[in-house]
Amino acid sequence: VQVRALDSCIAEPRCFSIVYQPLVRLEDRAVFAYEALVRCSHEQLKNPHVLFNVAEKGDRIWPLSRILRKLAVTPLKEVPEGALLFVNLHPSDFEDPELLAPEPHILAMADRLVLEVTERAAIGDFQLFKRNIDRLRDLGLRVAIDDLGSGYAALSAAAELDPDFIKFDMTLIRDIDQSPVRQNLVRNMVAFAVETGAEVVAEGVETVAELNTVRELGCHYVQGYLLARPA
């Protein structure tokens, strides 16, 4: 039933809309970038996690992602000059021949796009995945590792991908001001990121105490409801 609902939305893309959440530079509180986040009006697919789970199980990732990429970058010309746009991609998107071609709307905005890869989704052939990411980077696109947790395998993969940005999952950031253990973990992960040439985004910042703590720990950017909700 949910796959049929998704098919109807893919056939009629007006079901989908994109909202944007700012990423703020800690140094001067300026908006540095926006993250594009999908919303679906279909009752059964309103939750983004459900939407992508259905797409994954129903082998609909490519047709869904193609629509969302085009929707996400359409208003980029209206964004202040210099601001970047973060776009979430499933690992299998990096095998999509249309993305790798690349799509005209992606190529036109390549110098302002950051492709986010989540560590939660399994990467089947890592070497192929890395080669395809490198092809896109050669066009000027940047790469972010999203929702980085504390696993050694994830850190090892992050080092091999040589990302431009590493985003710390909100589960690490929630109440971090009250957790010396997570503070130490984030401090070490920031050091790891800086050593690999990446900049760090703390996601899910909701309190002033969390904001002050991630600043003290060396994070470069923040994202969260304290600063702005997706709109």
C-alpha positions as CSV (number, residue, x, y, z in Angstrom):
1,V,0.0,0.0,0.0
2,Q,2.8,2.4,0.9
3,V,4.7,1.6,-2.3
4,R,1.6,2.4,-4.3
5,A,1.3,5.6,-2.4
6,L,4.9,6.5,-3.3
7,D,4.4,5.6,-6.9
8,S,1.4,8.0,-7.1
9,C,3.6,10.8,-5.6
10,I,6.4,10.1,-8.0
11,A,3.9,10.3,-10.9
12,E,2.6,13.5,-9.4
13,P,5.5,15.3,-7.8
14,R,3.3,18.1,-6.4
15,C,3.1,15.7,-3.4
16,F,6.6,16.8,-2.5
17,S,7.9,20.1,-1.2
18,I,11.2,21.2,0.2
19,V,11.9,23.2,3.3
20,Y,15.3,24.7,4.2
21,Q,17.1,24.9,7.5
22,P,20.0,27.3,8.0
23,L,23.5,26.2,9.1
24,V,25.1,29.0,11.2
25,R,28.8,29.8,11.5
26,L,29.7,29.9,15.2
27,E,32.5,32.4,14.6
28,D,30.1,35.3,13.6
29,R,26.6,33.8,13.7
30,A,26.2,34.3,10.0
31,V,24.2,31.9,7.9
32,F,26.7,29.8,6.1
33,A,24.4,27.3,4.3
34,Y,21.0,25.7,4.1
35,E,20.0,22.1,4.3
36,A,17.2,20.9,2.0
37,L,14.7,18.7,3.7
38,V,11.8,16.9,2.0
39,R,8.1,17.0,3.0
40,C,5.4,14.8,1.5
41,S,1.7,15.7,1.6
42,H,0.6,12.0,1.3
43,E,-0.9,10.9,4.6
44,Q,1.1,7.6,4.7
45,L,4.4,9.2,3.8
46,K,4.5,12.4,5.8
47,N,7.3,11.1,8.0
48,P,10.6,11.5,6.0
49,H,12.0,8.3,7.6
50,V,9.0,6.3,6.5
51,L,9.2,7.9,3.0
52,F,12.8,6.8,2.5
53,N,12.3,3.4,4.1
54,V,9.4,2.7,1.7
55,A,11.5,4.0,-1.3
56,E,14.4,1.7,-0.2
57,K,12.3,-1.4,0.3
58,G,10.3,-0.8,-2.9
59,D,13.5,-0.1,-5.0
60,R,12.3,3.5,-5.7
61,I,15.3,5.5,-4.4
62,W,16.5,6.7,-7.8
63,P,13.2,8.0,-9.1
64,L,12.4,9.6,-5.7
65,S,15.8,11.2,-5.4
66,R,15.8,12.5,-9.0
67,I,12.7,14.5,-8.2
68,L,13.9,15.7,-4.9
69,R,17.3,16.9,-6.2
70,K,15.6,19.0,-8.9
71,L,13.2,20.5,-6.4
72,A,15.9,21.2,-3.9
73,V,18.2,23.2,-6.2
74,T,15.5,25.1,-8.0
75,P,15.5,28.1,-5.6
76,L,19.2,28.2,-5.1
77,K,19.6,31.2,-7.3
78,E,17.6,33.2,-4.7
79,V,19.9,32.2,-1.9
80,P,22.5,34.9,-0.9
81,E,25.7,34.7,-2.9
82,G,28.2,32.4,-1.3
83,A,25.7,30.4,0.8
84,L,25.9,26.6,0.2
85,L,23.1,24.1,-0.1
86,F,23.3,20.7,1.6
87,V,21.3,18.0,-0.1
88,N,20.8,14.5,1.4
89,L,21.6,11.5,-0.8
90,H,21.2,7.8,-0.2
91,P,24.4,5.8,-0.9
92,S,22.8,4.1,-3.9
93,D,22.2,7.5,-5.5
94,F,26.0,7.6,-6.2
95,E,25.4,4.8,-8.7
96,D,22.6,6.6,-10.4
97,P,23.7,7.3,-14.0
98,E,21.6,10.4,-14.1
99,L,23.5,11.9,-11.1
100,L,26.8,10.9,-12.5
101,A,26.1,12.2,-16.0
102,P,25.6,14.8,-14.2
103,E,22.1,16.3,-14.3
104,P,22.2,19.8,-15.7
105,H,20.6,21.4,-12.6
106,I,23.3,19.8,-10.5
107,L,26.2,20.8,-12.8
108,A,24.9,24.4,-13.0
109,M,25.1,24.7,-9.2
110,A,28.1,22.4,-8.5
111,D,30.2,25.0,-6.8
112,R,27.4,25.7,-4.2
113,L,26.2,22.1,-3.5
114,V,27.2,19.8,-0.7
115,L,26.1,16.2,-1.0
116,E,25.3,14.7,2.4
117,V,25.8,10.9,2.8
118,T,24.4,9.3,5.9
119,E,26.4,6.6,7.7
120,R,23.3,4.7,8.6
121,A,22.6,3.3,5.2
122,A,24.9,0.4,4.1
123,I,27.4,1.1,1.4
124,G,27.8,-2.1,-0.6
125,D,30.8,-1.6,-2.8
126,F,32.9,1.0,-1.0
127,Q,35.6,1.4,-3.7
128,L,32.9,2.0,-6.4
129,F,31.1,4.4,-4.0
130,K,34.3,6.4,-3.5
131,R,35.2,6.5,-7.2
132,N,31.8,7.9,-8.0
133,I,32.0,10.5,-5.2
134,D,35.4,11.5,-6.6
135,R,33.9,12.0,-10.1
136,L,31.4,14.4,-8.6
137,R,34.0,16.2,-6.6
138,D,36.0,16.8,-9.7
139,L,33.1,18.8,-11.0
140,G,33.3,21.1,-7.9
141,L,30.7,19.4,-5.7
142,R,31.5,19.0,-2.0
143,V,30.8,16.1,0.3
144,A,29.5,15.9,3.9
145,I,29.2,12.8,6.2
146,D,25.9,13.1,7.9
147,D,24.9,11.9,11.4
148,L,28.3,10.7,12.3
149,G,28.2,8.5,15.4
150,S,31.0,7.1,17.5
151,G,31.7,3.8,15.7
152,Y,35.3,3.1,14.6
153,A,34.1,1.7,11.2
154,A,32.2,5.0,10.5
155,L,35.3,7.1,11.5
156,S,37.4,4.9,9.2
157,A,35.0,5.3,6.3
158,A,34.9,9.1,6.9
159,A,38.7,9.3,6.8
160,E,38.8,7.4,3.5
161,L,36.1,9.6,1.9
162,D,38.0,12.7,2.8
163,P,34.8,14.8,3.4
164,D,34.6,18.5,3.3
165,F,32.2,18.5,6.3
166,I,31.3,16.1,9.1
167,K,27.9,16.5,10.8
168,F,27.5,15.2,14.3
169,D,24.2,13.5,15.0
170,M,21.9,15.2,17.4
171,T,22.0,12.2,19.7
172,L,25.6,13.2,20.5
173,I,24.6,16.9,20.9
174,R,21.5,16.5,23.0
175,D,22.2,17.8,26.6
176,I,26.0,17.6,25.8
177,D,26.5,20.3,28.4
178,Q,25.6,17.8,31.0
179,S,27.7,14.9,29.7
180,P,31.4,15.0,30.2
181,V,31.7,11.6,28.4
182,R,30.1,12.9,25.2
183,Q,32.0,16.2,25.5
184,N,35.2,14.2,25.5
185,L,34.0,12.1,22.5
186,V,33.0,15.2,20.5
187,R,36.3,17.0,21.3
188,N,38.3,14.0,20.0
189,M,36.0,13.7,16.9
190,V,36.5,17.4,16.2
191,A,40.3,16.9,16.4
192,F,39.9,13.9,14.0
193,A,37.9,16.0,11.6
194,V,40.3,18.9,11.6
195,E,43.2,16.5,11.1
196,T,41.5,15.2,7.9
197,G,40.8,18.7,6.7
198,A,37.0,18.6,7.4
199,E,34.9,21.2,9.1
200,V,32.3,20.2,11.7
201,V,28.6,20.8,12.0
202,A,26.8,20.1,15.3
203,E,23.2,19.1,14.5
204,G,20.1,19.4,16.7
205,V,21.2,22.3,18.9
206,E,18.2,23.4,20.9
207,T,19.5,25.2,24.0
208,V,22.0,28.0,24.7
209,A,24.0,25.6,27.0
210,E,24.4,23.1,24.1
211,L,25.4,26.0,21.8
212,N,28.0,27.2,24.2
213,T,29.4,23.7,24.8
214,V,29.8,22.8,21.1
215,R,31.5,26.1,20.5
216,E,34.0,25.4,23.3
217,L,34.6,21.9,21.9
218,G,35.7,23.4,18.6
219,C,32.7,22.8,16.3
220,H,32.6,25.2,13.3
221,Y,28.9,25.4,12.5
222,V,25.6,24.6,14.2
223,Q,22.1,23.7,13.0
224,G,19.0,23.3,15.2
225,Y,15.8,24.7,16.5
226,L,17.6,27.2,18.8
227,L,18.7,29.1,15.7
228,A,16.0,28.3,13.1
229,R,13.4,25.7,12.2
230,P,13.1,24.3,8.7
231,A,11.0,26.7,6.6
